[in-house]
Amino acid sequence: MHPPGFVDAAQRRAAEIGDNDPMLSFTLSSEASMPVEATQLVDDVMRRWPATIRVFLKYRMHCVGCPITCFHTVSDACREHNVDQAEFLDELNASVEQGPAVDVAECAVTTARWPS
């Protein structure tokens, strides 16, 4: 169960994401045209194609911010939330075609350090 207000905040953030979002100004990847597959991790899908977040929220799958997304595949999430996998994948792939992909190789890596 998510804390009160979590879903509202996630939905607001998903609504804000678009082509003009500065977070999406990274180099676009040629993988944008690659289909999302049921075997891919939910976290990887949402990070690579932020436009897919809207689809997860549309199906009331509160995977945004969930700590399990780095372990669950799209197939696992569909099974856990009783969502038709084929229909869900079709919508995910439609959203991928509409929105840009983030080239994760171009993203900066942040390392944690103890304060000096």
Secondary structure, 3 states (H helix, E strand, C coil): CCCCCHHHHHHHHHHHCCCCCHHHCCCECHHHHCCCCCCCEHHHHHHHCCCHHHHHHHCCCCCCCCHHHHCCEHHHHHHHCCCCHHHHHHHHHHHHHHCCCECHHHCCCCCCCCCC
